[in-house]
Amino acid sequence: MRAPTLFVVALLGLTMRAPSVRAHESRPLYIEVNETEPLVFSIQWKIPPSVDVRNAPEVTMGDGCTPATGPGIGRGSVRRQTYRCDTDPAGSVLRVVYPAFNPSVSSLVRIVRLSGETHSILASPRQTEVSIPEEESFGAVARDYLWLGIQHILGGYDHLLFLVCLMLIAGTGRRILFTITGFTIAHSITLVLSALGVVHVPIPPVEAAIALSIVFLAVEIVRGDPKSLTYRYPIAVSSSFGLLHGFGFAAVLGETGLPQTEITAALFFFNVGVEIGQIVFVAAVIAIYQAVRRVGNAFLDRGSSIAELRSLETPAAYAVGMLAAFWLIERMASFWA
């Protein structure tokens, strides 16, 4: 018995939100902290054009670190300083001190440790102290990237709509299990290959193709042809498009970055997080479906209630297809933006 598309209609309300992006008019104060030797840090900062050189800031490290020279040396917009620390400065603060007044510019801090570990931090204009992150550990990386994977899949409305469409096409519990498994294996492969830089694919076309994959499934649901390749072999469809969706998942890691000392752990736990979020979502959809069935069976005639639920499938598929088509056009337009 095929699941009703009532859940697709409910999900449409969640997909109407679109993130907005705003550009900052002024450049940030760029600070680069390099650990050149054990507990020796070279700091270089570039003053943006919007800040008067007479109000050039000093960048200092916290307690336990002493400057090897006087105030930041250099000419023009670039200043340098070297600090020697008694202990690892992780957890201490990096201070930005303006001699006259705070010009309200953001600060972009890049910290490179001797191990190759890299951190990038964007501080708001009012934030004049930046906490130096703790050194990467397996446990911290596992926790952070597991949560990142869960957040991404549950916030990726296009991926969730694709999953619902796959469930509708697969129909039975056994077919849903195999279909979702094929999708999981496929996107895991391309996620790893892309994140490691083995395969390079431009992200905008991938995002557009993901929207196109939802349009394709919506059309198949409207047609409802049980003899079509999609309905006969849903695992083939889920696996093929899963390869595509994996590149979309990898884009998140591309924006966040991978920890240099725990790359394997980050990849593994991000993927696990994606799968946990995916399982939670699929289980929730099935639970809602069962609840709707029981309510329908309790208050309506058994046969008519199921028929009414099935009648929602076609209009819901049209709604999903139109939304995905809008995403497709919007993402294709970004090619020339």
DRENZA-671346 format. One record per residue: x, y, z of N, C-alpha, C, O in turn. Coordinates in steps of 0.1 Angstrom, whole numbers, plus 2048, in hexadecimal, padded with zeros to 3 digits. Layout:
  n.px  n.py  n.pz  ca.px  ca.py  ca.pz  c.px  c.py  c.pz  o.px  o.py  o.pz
     X     Y     Z      X      Y      Z     X     Y     Z     X     Y     Z
...
***
This chain:
  n.px  n.py  n.pz  ca.px  ca.py  ca.pz  c.px  c.py  c.pz  o.px  o.py  o.pz
   808   7F4   800    800    800    800   809   80C   800   812   80E   808
   807   815   7F7    80F    821    7F6   80B   82C   800   800   82D   803
   815   833   805    813    83D    80F   80D   849   808   810   84C   7FD
   804   851   80F    7FE    85D    80A   807   868   809   811   869   811
   804   871   800    80D    87D    7FF   809   888   807   80D   894   805
   800   886   811    7FD    890    81B   809   896   821   809   8A2   824
   813   88E   823    81F    893    82A   827   89D   820   82E   8A6   825
   826   89A   813    82D    8A3    80A   826   8B1   80B   82D   8BB   80B
   819   8B2   80C    812    8BF    80D   816   8C6   819   819   8D2   819
   817   8BE   824    81B    8C4    831   829   8CA   831   82C   8D4   837
   831   8C3   829    83F    8C7    829   842   8D3   820   84C   8DA   822
   838   8D6   817    83A    8E2    80F   83B   8EF   816   842   8F8   812
   834   8F0   821    835    8FC    829   843   8FF   82F   846   90A   831
   84B   8F4   831    858    8F6    836   862   8FA   82C   86D   8FF   82F
   85E   8F8   81F    868    8FB    814   867   909   80F   86E   90D   806
   85E   911   814    85B    91E    80E   865   929   813   866   934   80E
   86D   925   81E    877    92F    823   883   92E   81A   888   923   817
   889   93A   817    895    93B    80F   89F   944   816   89B   94F   81A
   8AB   93F   817    8B5    947    81E   8B9   953   816   8BA   952   80A
   8BB   95E   81C    8C0    96A    816   8CE   96D   818   8D3   96A   823
   8D5   973   80F    8E3    975    810   8E5   984   80E   8E1   98A   805
   8ED   98A   818    8F0    998    817   8FF   99A   816   906   993   81D
   903   9A4   80F    911    9A7    80D   915   9B2   817   90D   9BC   819
   921   9B1   81D    926    9BB    825   92C   9C6   81D   934   9C3   813
   92A   9D2   820    930    9DD    818   93E   9DF   81B   946   9E2   811
   943   9DD   827    951    9DF    82A   958   9D1   82C   952   9C7   830
   965   9D1   829    96D    9C5    82B   970   9C3   83A   971   9CD   841
   972   9B7   83E    975    9B4    84C   984   9B7   84F   98C   9B7   846
   987   9B8   85C    994    9B7    860   999   9A9   85F   993   9A0   865
   9A3   9A6   857    9A8    998    855   9B4   995   85E   9BE   99C   85D
   9B2   98B   866    9BD    987    870   9C1   979   86D   9B8   970   86C
   9CE   977   86B    9D3    969    869   9DD   965   874   9E6   96D   876
   9DA   95A   87B    9E2    956    886   9E8   949   882   9E1   93F   880
   9F6   948   881    9FD    93C    87C   A06   937   888   A0E   93F   88D
   A05   92B   88B    A0E    925    895   A1A   920   88D   A1A   916   886
   A25   928   88E    A31    925    886   A3A   91B   88D   A41   913   886
   A3A   91A   89A    A42    911    8A2   A39   90D   8AE   A2E   914   8B0
   A3C   902   8B5    A34    8FF    8C1   A32   90B   8CA   A3C   910   8D0
   A26   90F   8CC    A22    91A    8D5   A28   928   8D1   A28   931   8D9
   A2C   929   8C4    A30    936    8BE   A26   93A   8B3   A24   932   8AA
   A20   945   8B4    A15    949    8AB   A19   957   8A4   A1C   961   8AB
   A18   956   897    A1A    962    88F   A0C   968   88B   A04   961   885
   A0A   974   88F    9FD    97B    88C   9FF   986   881   A07   98E   883
   9F7   985   877    9F7    990    86D   9E8   994   86B   9DF   98C   869
   9E6   9A2   86B    9D9    9A7    869   9D9   9B2   85E   9E2   9BA   85E
   9CF   9B2   856    9CE    9BC    84B   9C2   9C5   84E   9B7   9C0   850
   9C5   9D2   84F    9BB    9DC    852   9B3   9DF   846   9B9   9E3   83C
   9A6   9DE   847    99D    9E1    83B   99E   9F0   838   9A0   9F8   840
   99B   9F4   82B    99B    A02    827   992   A0B   82F   994   A17   830
   987   A05   834    97D    A0E    83C   983   A12   849   97C   A1B   850
   98E   A0D   84E    993    A11    85B   99F   A1A   859   9A9   A16   852
   99F   A25   85F    9AA    A2F    85E   9B6   A29   865   9B6   A23   870
   9C2   A2A   85E    9CE    A24    863   9D2   A2A   871   9D9   A23   878
   9CD   A36   874    9D0    A3C    881   9C8   A35   88C   9CB   A36   898
   9BE   A2D   888    9B6    A25    891   9B9   A16   88F   9B0   A0E   892
   9C5   A13   88A    9C8    A05    887   9C8   9FD   894   9CE   A01   89E
   9C2   9F1   893    9C1    9E9    89F   9CD   9E2   8A3   9D6   9DF   89A
   9CF   9DE   8AF    9D9    9D4    8B4   9D2   9C7   8B6   9C7   9C7   8BC
   9D8   9BC   8B2    9D3    9AF    8B5   9DC   9A8   8BF   9E8   9A7   8BC
   9D6   9A4   8CA    9DE    99E    8D5   9D9   991   8D9   9CD   98E   8D7
   9E2   988   8DE    9DE    97B    8E3   9DC   97D   8F2   9E1   986   8F8
   9D5   973   8F8    9D1    974    906   9DC   970   910   9E8   970   90C
   9D8   96E   91C    9E2    96B    927   9EA   95F   923   9E4   955   91D
   9F6   95F   927    9FF    953    925   A07   954   918   A0F   94C   915
   A04   95F   910    A0B    961    904   A11   96F   904   A0A   979   908
   A1E   970   901    A25    97D    901   A2A   981   8F3   A2E   978   8EC
   A29   98E   8F0    A2E    992    8E3   A3E   991   8E2   A45   994   8EB
   A43   98D   8D6    A51    98C    8D4   A57   999   8D0   A63   99B   8D1
   A4E   9A2   8CC    A53    9B0    8C8   A49   9BA   8CE   A41   9B6   8D7
   A4B   9C7   8CA    A42    9D1    8CF   A35   9D1   8C9   A30   9C6   8C4
   A2E   9DC   8C8    A21    9DC    8C1   A22   9D7   8B3   A2C   9D7   8AD
   A16   9D4   8AD    A16    9CE    8A0   A1E   9D6   896   A1C   9E2   895
   A28   9CF   88F    A30    9D6    886   A2B   9D5   878   A23   9CC   875
   A2F   9DE   86F    A2B    9DD    861   A27   9EB   85C   A27   9F5   864
   A25   9EC   850    A22    9F9    849   A14   9F7   842   A10   9ED   83E
   A0E   A03   841    A01    A03    83A   9F6   9FB   841   9F4   9FD   84D
   9F0   9F3   83A    9E4    9EC    83F   9E7   9DE   845   9DE   9D8   84B
   9F4   9DA   844    9F7    9CC    849   A00   9CE   855   A0A   9D5   855
   9FD   9C7   860    A04    9C7    86C   A08   9B9   870   A01   9AF   86D
   A13   9B7   878    A17    9A9    87C   A1B   9AA   88B   A1F   9B4   890
   A1A   99E   891    A1F    99C    89F   A21   98D   8A1   A1B   985   89B
   A2B   98A   8AA    A2E    97C    8AD   A2C   97B   8BC   A31   983   8C4
   A26   970   8C0    A24    96D    8CE   A29   95F   8D2   A29   956   8CA
   A2F   95E   8DE    A33    952    8E4   A2A   94F   8F0   A28   957   8F8
   A25   942   8F0    A1B    93F    8FA   A22   934   903   A29   92B   8FF
   A1E   935   910    A23    92B    91A   A1B   91E   919   A21   914   91B
   A0F   91F   916    A06    913    914   9FE   915   907   9FE   920   901
   9F7   90A   903    9EF    90B    8F7   9E4   916   8F9   9DD   915   903
   9E3   91F   8F0    9D9    92A    8F2   9CB   926   8EF   9C2   92F   8F0
   9C8   91A   8EC    9BA    916    8E9   9B1   919   8F5   9B4   916   901
   9A6   920   8F3    99D    924    8FD   99F   932   902   996   938   908
   9AB   938   8FF    9AE    946    902   9A8   94F   8F7   9A2   94A   8ED
   9AA   95C   8F8    9A3    965    8EE   9AE   96D   8E6   9B9   970   8EB
   9AA   970   8DA    9B1    979    8D2   9AA   987   8D2   99E   987   8CF
   9B1   991   8D6    9AB    99E    8D8   9AE   9A8   8CD   9B9   9A8   8C8
   9A4   9AF   8C8    9A6    9BA    8BE   9A3   9C7   8C6   998   9CA   8CA
   9AE   9CF   8C7    9AD    9DC    8CE   9AF   9E8   8C5   9BA   9E9   8BF
   9A5   9F0   8C4    9A6    9FD    8BC   9AB   A08   8C5   9A5   A0A   8D0
   9B4   A10   8C1    9B9    A1B    8CA   9AF   A26   8CC   9AF   A2C   8D7
   9A7   A29   8C2    99E    A35    8C3   990   A30   8C6   98A   A33   8D0
   98A   A29   8BC    97C    A24    8BE   97A   A18   8B5   982   A15   8AC
   970   A10   8B8    96C    A04    8B0   965   A09   8A4   95A   A0E   8A4
   96B   A07   898    965    A0B    88B   95A   A02   886   954   A04   87B
   956   9F8   88E    94B    9EF    88B   94D   9E8   87E   945   9E8   875
   958   9E1   87D    95B    9D8    871   95C   9CA   877   961   9C8   882
   958   9C0   870    959    9B2    874   968   9AE   872   970   9B4   86C
   96B   9A3   879    978    99D    878   978   98F   873   970   987   878
   980   98C   86A    982    97E    865   98F   978   86A   99A   97D   866
   98E   96E   872    99A    969    879   99D   95B   873   994   952   873
   9A9   959   86F    9AD    94B    86A   9B8   946   872   9C3   94D   873
   9B6   93B   878    9C0    935    882   9C6   928   87C   9BE   91F   879
   9D3   928   87A    9D9    91C    874   9E3   916   87E   9ED   91C   882
   9E0   90A   883    9E9    904    88D   9F4   8FC   886   9F3   8F9   87A
   9FE   8F8   88E    A0A    8F2    888   A06   8E4   883   A0D   8DF   879
   9FC   8DE   888    9F7    8D1    883   9F0   8D2   875   9ED   8C7   86F
   9ED   8DE   871    9E6    8E0    864   9D7   8E3   867   9D0   8E6   85D
   9D3   8E1   873    9C5    8E4    877   9C2   8F3   874   9CA   8FC   878
   9B7   8F6   86E    9B3    904    86A   9A6   907   86F   99C   8FF   86F
   9A4   914   875    997    919    879   995   926   873   99E   92E   872
   989   929   86E    985    936    869   979   93B   872   96F   934   873
   97B   947   877    971    94D    880   96D   95B   87B   976   963   878
   960   95D   87A    95B    96B    876   955   971   882   94B   96C   888
   95B   97C   887    957    983    893   94F   990   88F   952   996   885
   944   992   896    93B    99E    893   943   9AB   896   94D   9AB   89D
   93E   9B6   890    944    9C3    893   946   9C6   8A2   950   9CD   8A5
   93D   9C2   8AA    93D    9C5    8B8   946   9BC   8C0   949   9BE   8CC
   94A   9B1   8BA    952    9A7    8C0   961   9AA   8BF   966   9A8   8B4
   967   9AE   8CA    975    9B1    8C9   97E   9A6   8CF   98A   9A8   8D1
   978   99B   8D4    980    990    8D9   97B   983   8D2   96F   981   8D1
   984   97B   8CE    981    96F    8C7   988   963   8CE   994   964   8D1
   980   959   8D2    985    94E    8D9   98D   945   8D0   988   941   8C5
   999   941   8D4    9A1    938    8CC   99B   929   8CE   99B   925   8D9
   997   923   8C3    991    915    8C5   99A   90B   8CB   9A7   90C   8CA
   995   902   8D2    99C    8F6    8D7   9A2   8EE   8CC   99C   8EE   8C1
   9AD   8E7   8CE    9B2    8DE    8C4   9A8   8D3   8C1   9A1   8CF   8CA
   9A8   8CF   8B4    99E    8C5    8B0   9A1   8B8   8B7   9AC   8B3   8B9
   996   8B1   8BB    997    8A4    8C1   98C   89B   8BA   983   8A1   8B4
   98E   88E   8BB    985    885    8B4   977   887   8B9   96D   888   8B1
   975   888   8C6    968    88A    8CC   961   897   8C8   955   897   8C5
   969   8A2   8C8    963    8AF    8C4   95F   8AF   8B6   954   8B4   8B2
   967   8A9   8AD    964    8A9    89F   958   8A0   89C   94F   8A4   894
   958   894   8A3    94C    88B    8A1   93F   892   8A5   935   891   89E
   93F   899   8B0    933    8A0    8B5   92F   8AB   8AC   923   8AB   8A8
   938   8B3   8A8    935    8BF    8A0   930   8BB   892   926   8C0   88D
   936   8B1   88B    933    8AD    87E   927   8A4   87D   91F   8A4   873
   924   89D   888    918    895    889   90C   89E   889   902   89C   882
   90D   8A8   892    902    8B2    893   900   8BA   886   8F5   8BD   882
   90B   8BD   87F    90B    8C5    873   903   8BC   868   8FB   8C2   861
   906   8AF   868    8FF    8A7    85E   8F0   8A6   861   8E8   8A6   857
   8EC   8A5   86E    8DE    8A4    871   8D7   8B1   86D   8CC   8B1   868
   8DE   8BC   871    8D8    8C9    86E   8D6   8CB   85F   8CC   8D0   85A
   8E0   8C7   857    8DF    8C9    849   8D4   8C1   842   8CC   8C7   83A
   8D2   8B4   845    8C7    8AD    83F   8BA   8B1   843   8B0   8B2   83B
   8B8   8B5   850    8AB    8B9    855   8A8   8C7   850   89C   8CB   850
   8B2   8CF   84D    8AF    8DC    847   8B0   8DD   838   8AD   8E7   832
   8B3   8D2   832    8B4    8D1    823   8A6   8CD   81E   8A4   8C1   81B
   89E   8D7   81B    890    8D3    817   88F   8CC   80A   886   8C4   808
   899   8CF   801    898    8C9    7F4   89C   8BA   7F6   895   8B1   7EF
   8A5   8B7   7FE    8A9    8A9    801   89D   8A1   807   89A   896   804
   896   8A8   811    88B    8A2    817   87F   89F   80E   879   895   80E
   87C   8A9   805    872    8A7    7FB   875   89B   7F2   86D   893   7EE
   882   89A   7EE    886    88F    7E6   884   882   7ED   87F   878   7E7
   887   881   7FA    885    875    802   876   871   802   873   865   801
   86D   87B   804    85F    878    805   85A   873   7F7   852   869   7F7
   85F   878   7ED    85B    873    7DF   860   865   7DD   859   85D   7D7
   86C   862   7E2    871    854    7E1   868   84B   7E9   865   840   7E4
   864   84F   7F4    85B    846    7FC   84E   844   7F6   848   839   7F6
   848   84E   7EF    83B    84D    7E8   83D   843   7DD   834   83B   7DA
   848   844   7D6    84A    83B    7CA   84D   82D   7CF   847   823   7C9
   855   82B   7D9    858    81E    7DE   84C   817   7E3   84A   80B   7E1
   844   81E   7EB    837    818    7F0   838   810   7FC   834   814   807
   83C   803   7FB    83C    7FA    807   849   7FC   80F   852   802   80B
   848   7F7   81C    853    7F9    825   860   7F3   820   86A   7F9   822
   85F   7E7   81B    86B    7E0    816   872   7E8   80A   87E   7EA   80A
   869   7ED   801    86F    7F4    7F6   874   802   7FA   87E   807   7F5
   86E   808   804    873    815    80A   880   813   810   889   81B   80E
   882   808   817    88F    805    81D   89A   803   813   8A5   809   815
   898   7FC   808    8A2    7FA    7FE   8A5   807   7F7   8B0   80A   7F3
   89A   80E   7F4    89B    81B    7EC   8A3   825   7F4   8AD   82B   7EE
   8A0   827   801    8A8    831    809   8B6   82C   80B   8BF   834   80C
   8B8   81F   80C    8C6    81A    80E   8CE   81D   802   8DA   821   803
   8C8   81B   7F6    8CF    81E    7E9   8D3   82D   7E9   8DE   830   7E4
   8CA   835   7ED    8CD    844    7ED   8D8   847   7F7   8E1   84F   7F4
   8D8   841   803    8E2    843    80D   8F0   83F   808   8FA   847   809
   8F1   833   802    8FE    82E    7FD   903   837   7F2   90F   83A   7F2
   8FB   83B   7E9    8FF    843    7DE   904   851   7E2   90F   855   7DE
   8FC   858   7EB    900    865    7EE   90D   865   7F8   914   86F   7F8
   90F   85A   7FF    91B    859    807   927   858   7FF   932   85E   802
   926   851   7F3    932    850    7EA   936   85E   7E5   942   861   7E6
   92D   865   7DF    930    872    7D9   934   87C   7E4   93C   885   7E1
   92E   87B   7F0    931    884    7FB   940   883   7FE   947   88D   7FF
   945   877   800    953    875    804   95C   879   7F8   966   880   7FB
   959   875   7EC    961    878    7E1   963   887   7DF   96D   88C   7DC
   957   88E   7E0    958    89D    7DE   95F   8A4   7EA   966   8AD   7E8
   95C   89F   7F6    962    8A6    802   971   8A4   802   978   8AD   807
   976   899   7FD    984    897    7FD   98B   89D   7F1   997   89C   7EF
   983   8A3   7E8    989    8A9    7DC   98C   8A0   7D1   993   8A3   7C7
   988   893   7D2    98A    889    7C7   982   88D   7BA   987   88C   7AF
   976   892   7BD    96D    896    7B2   969   8A4   7B4   965   8A8   7BF
   96A   8AC   7AA    966    8BB    7AB   95A   8BD   7A2   95B   8BC   796
   950   8C2   7A8    943    8C5    7A1   93F   8D3   7A5   93D   8D5   7B1
   93C   8DC   79C    937    8E9    7A0   929   8E8   7A7   921   8E0   7A3
   928   8EF   7B2    91C    8EE    7BA   90F   8F3   7B4   905   8EC   7B5
   90F   8FF   7AE    902    904    7A9   8FB   8FA   79F   8EF   8F9   7A1
   902   8F4   795    8FB    8EA    78D   8F6   8DE   795   8EB   8D9   791
   8FD   8DA   79F    8F9    8CF    7A7   8EC   8D2   7AE   8E3   8CA   7AF
   8EB   8DE   7B4    8DF    8E3    7BB   8D3   8E3   7B2   8C8   8E0   7B5
   8D6   8E8   7A5    8CB    8E8    79B   8C6   8DA   798   8BA   8D8   796
   8D0   8D1   796    8CD    8C3    793   8C5   8BC   79E   8BD   8B4   79B
   8C8   8C0   7AA    8C0    8BA    7B5   8B2   8BE   7B4   8A9   8B6   7B7
   8AF   8CB   7B1    8A1    8D0    7AF   89B   8C8   7A4   88F   8C4   7A5
   8A3   8C6   799    89D    8BF    78E   89A   8B0   791   890   8AB   78C
   8A1   8AA   79A    89E    89C    79E   891   89C   7A6   88A   892   7A4
   88D   8A6   7AD    880    8A6    7B4   875   8A8   7A9   86A   8A2   7AB
   877   8B0   79F    86E    8B2    795   86B   8A5   78E   860   8A1   78B
   876   89D   78B    875    890    785   86C   887   78D   863   880   787
   86E   886   79A    867    87D    7A2   858   881   7A3   84F   879   7A3
   856   88E   7A4    848    894    7A4   840   890   797   835   88C   798
   847   891   78C    841    88D    77F   83D   87E   77F   833   87A   77B
   847   876   784    844    867    785   838   864   78E   830   85B   78B
   837   86B   799    82C    869    7A2   81E   86D   79C   814   866   79D
   81E   878   794    812    87C    78D   80E   872   783   803   86E   781
   818   86D   77B    816    863    771   811   856   778   807   850   773
   817   852   783    812    846    78A   813   839   782   80A   831   785
   81C   838   779    81D    82C    771   825   821   778   831   822   779
   81E   816   77D    825    80C    784   82F   804   77B   837   7FD   781
   82E   805   76E    837    7FE    765   844   806   762   84D   802   75B
   844   813   766    850    81B    763   85C   816   76B   85B   810   775
   868   81A   766    874    816    76C   875   81B   77A   87A   815   783
   870   827   77C    870    82D    78A   869   825   794   86E   823   79F
   85D   821   790    855    819    79A   859   80B   79B   858   805   7A6
   85F   805   790    863    7F7    791   870   7F6   798   872   7EC   7A0
   879   800   797    886    7FF    79D   88A   80D   7A4   892   814   79F
   883   810   7AE    885    81D    7B5   893   81E   7BB   898   829   7BC
   899   813   7BE    8A7    813    7C4   8B1   818   7B9   8BB   81F   7BC
   8AE   815   7AC    8B7    81A    7A2   8B6   829   7A1   8C0   830   79E
   8AA   82F   7A2    8A8    83D    7A1   8AE   844   7AD   8B5   84E   7AC
   8AC   83E   7B9    8B1    844    7C6   8C0   844   7C6   8C7   84E   7CB
   8C6   839   7C1    8D5    838    7C0   8DB   842   7B6   8E5   849   7B9
   8D4   843   7AB    8DA    84D    7A1   8D9   85B   7A5   8E3   862   7A4
   8CE   85F   7AB    8CC    86D    7B0   8D4   86F   7BD   8D7   87A   7C0
   8D6   864   7C4    8DE    865    7D1   8EC   869   7CE   8F1   871   7D6
   8F2   865   7C3    8FF    86A    7BF   8FF   879   7BE   909   87F   7C2
   8F5   87E   7B8    8F3    88D    7B6   8F2   894   7C4   8F8   89E   7C6
   8E9   88F   7CC    8E6    895    7D9   8F3   895   7E2   8F5   89E   7EA
   8FB   88B   7E0    908    88A    7E8   911   896   7E6   917   89B   7EF
   911   89B   7D9    919    8A7    7D7   913   8B3   7DE   91A   8BC   7E2
   905   8B3   7DF    8FF    8BE    7E7   903   8BE   7F5   905   8C8   7FB
   903   8B2   7FB    907    8B0    809   916   8B5   80B   919   8BB   815
   91E   8B2   801    92C    8B5    802   92E   8C5   801   938   8CA   807
   925   8CC   7FB    926    8DA    7FB   926   8E0   809   92C   8EA   80B
   91F   8DA   812    91E    8DF    820   92C   8DE   826   931   8E7   82D
   932   8D2   824    940    8D0    829   94A   8DA   823   953   8DE   829
   947   8DD   816    950    8E6    80F   94F   8F4   815   959   8FB   816
   943   8F8   81A    942    905    820   947   905   82F   94D   90F   833
   945   8FA   836    94A    8F9    844   958   8F6   845   95F   8FB   84D
   95D   8ED   83B    96B    8E9    83C   96D   8DC   844   965   8D9   84D
   977   8D5   841    97A    8C9    848   986   8CB   851   990   8D1   84D
   986   8C6   85D    991    8C7    866   99D   8BF   861   99C   8B4   85D
   9A9   8C5   861    9B4    8BF    85A   9B9   8B3   862   9BF   8A9   85C
   9B7   8B2   86F    9BD    8A7    877   9B2   89C   879   9B6   891   87D
   9A6   89E   876    99B    894    878   992   893   86C   986   893   86D
   998   893   860    990    893    853   986   886   853   97B   888   850
   98C   87B   856    984    86E    855   978   86F   85F   96D   86B   85B
   97B   873   86B    970    874    875   966   87E   871   95A   87B   872
   96A   889   86B    960    894    867   957   88E   85C   94B   890   85D
   95D   888   852    955    882    847   94C   877   84C   940   877   848
   951   86F   854    949    863    859   93D   868   861   931   864   85F
   93F   871   86B    934    875    874   92B   87F   86D   91F   880   871
   930   887   863    926    88F    85C   91D   886   854   911   889   854
   922   87C   84E    919    872    846   910   86B   850   904   869   84C
   915   867   85C    90C    861    865   901   86A   86A   8F6   866   86B
   905   877   86C    8FB    881    86F   8F0   882   865   8E4   883   868
   8F4   883   858    8EA    883    84D   8E1   877   84E   8D5   879   84C
   8E6   86B   850    8DE    85F    850   8D5   85F   85C   8C9   85B   85B
   8DA   864   868    8D1    865    874   8C5   86E   871   8BA   86B   874
   8C8   87A   86B    8BD    883    868   8B4   87D   85E   8A8   87F   85F
   8B9   876   854    8B1    870    84A   8A8   865   850   89C   864   84D
   8AD   85D   859    8A5    852    85F   89A   858   868   88F   854   868
   89E   863   86F    894    86A    878   889   86F   86F   87D   86E   873
   88C   875   864    882    87B    85B   879   870   856   86C   871   856
   87F   865   850    877    85B    84A   86E   854   855   862   851   852
   873   852   861    86B    84C    86C   860   855   86F   855   850   872
   862   862   86F    857    86C    873   84C   86C   868   840   86C   86C
   850   86B   85C    846    86A    851   83D   85E   852   831   85E   851
   844   852   855    83D    846    856   834   846   862   828   841   862
   839   84C   86D    830    84D    87A   824   856   877   819   852   87C
   826   861   870    81B    86A    86D   810   862   865   804   864   867
   816   85B   85B    80D    853    852   804   849   85A   7F8   848   857
   80B   842   863    804    838    86A   7F9   83F   873   7EE   83A   875
   7FD   84B   879    7F3    852    881   7E7   856   879   7DC   855   87E
   7EA   85B   86D    7DF    860    865   7D6   854   861   7C9   856   861
   7DB   849   85E    7D4    83D    85B   7CB   839   866   7BF   836   864
   7D0   839   872    7C8    835    87E   7BD   83E   881   7B2   83A   884
   7BF   84B   87F    7B5    855    881   7AA   853   876   79E   854   879
   7AE   851   86A    7A5    84F    85F   79D   842   861   791   842   85E
   7A3   838   866    79C    82B    868   792   82D   874   788   826   875
   795   835   87D    78D    837    889   780   83F   886   776   83D   88C
   782   849   87E    777    853    87C   770   852   86E   765   857   86C
   777   84B   865    771    849    857   771   83B   853   777   832   85A
   76A   838   849    76A    82B    843   778   827   83E   77E   82F   838
   77C   81B   842    78A    817    83F   78E   819   830   798   81F   82D
   785   814   827    789    815    819   789   823   814   792   827   80C
   77F   82B   818    77E    839    812   78A   841   818   78F   84A   810
   78E   83F   824    798    848    82A   7A6   846   822   7AC   84F   81F
   7A9   839   81F    7B5    837    818   7B4   83C   80A   7BE   842   805
   7A9   83B   804    7A7    840    7F6   7A9   84F   7F6   7AF   855   7ED
   7A3   856   800    7A4    864    801   7B3   869   803   7B7   873   7FD
   7BA   861   80A    7C8    865    80C   7D0   863   7FF   7D8   86B   7FC
   7CD   858   7F8    7D4    856    7EB   7D0   861   7E1   7D9   864   7D8
   7C4   866   7E2    7C0    870    7D8   7C9   87D   7DA   7C9   885   7D0
   7CF   87F   7E5    7D8    88B    7E7   7E5   88A   7DF   7EC   893   7DE
   7E8   87E   7DB    7F6    87B    7D5   7F9   884   7C9   803   88A   7C8
   7EF   884   7C0    7F2    88B    7B3   7F3   89A   7B6   7FC   8A1   7B1
   7E9   8A1   7BD    7EA    8AF    7BF   7F7   8B3   7C7   7FD   8BD   7C4
   7FA   8AA   7D0    807    8AD    7D8   813   8AC   7CF   81C   8B4   7D1
   813   8A2   7C6    81E    8A1    7BD   81F   8AD   7B4   82B   8B2   7B1
   814   8B2   7AF    814    8BF    7A7   81A   8CA   7AF   822   8D2   7AA
   816   8CB   7BC    81C    8D6    7C5   82B   8D5   7C7   832   8DF   7C6
   82F   8C8   7C9    83D    8C6    7CB   845   8C9   7BE   850   8CF   7BE
   83F   8C5   7B3    846    8C7    7A6   847   8D6   7A3   852   8DA   79E
   83D   8DE   7A6    83D    8EC    7A3   848   8F3   7AC   84F   8FC   7A8
   848   8EF   7B9    852    8F5    7C2   860   8F1   7BD   869   8FA   7BD
   863   8E5   7BA    870    8E0    7B5   873   8E7   7A8   87F   8EB   7A6
   86A   8EA   79F    86C    8F1    793   870   900   796   879   905   78F
   86A   906   7A0    86E    913    7A4   87C   913   7A9   884   91C   7A5
   880   909   7B1    88E    908    7B6   897   906   7AA   8A2   90C   7AA
   893   8FE   7A0    89C    8FC    795   89F   909   78D   8AA   90C   78A
   894   911   78B    896    91D    783   89E   927   78C   8A7   92E   786
   89B   928   799    8A3    931    7A2   8B2   92D   7A2   8BA   936   7A1
   8B5   920   7A3    8C3    91C    7A3   8CA   91D   796   8D6   920   796
   8C3   91B   78B    8C9    91E    77E   8CC   92C   77C   8D6   930   775
   8C3   935   781    8C5    943    780   8D2   948   787   8D8   952   783
   8D5   940   791    8E1    944    799   8EE   942   791   8F9   946   795
   8ED   93A   786    8F9    937    77E   8FF   945   778   90B   946   777
   8F6   94E   776    8FA    95B    76F   8F9   966   779   8FB   972   775
   8F7   963   786    8F6    96E    790   903   974   793   904   97D   79B
***
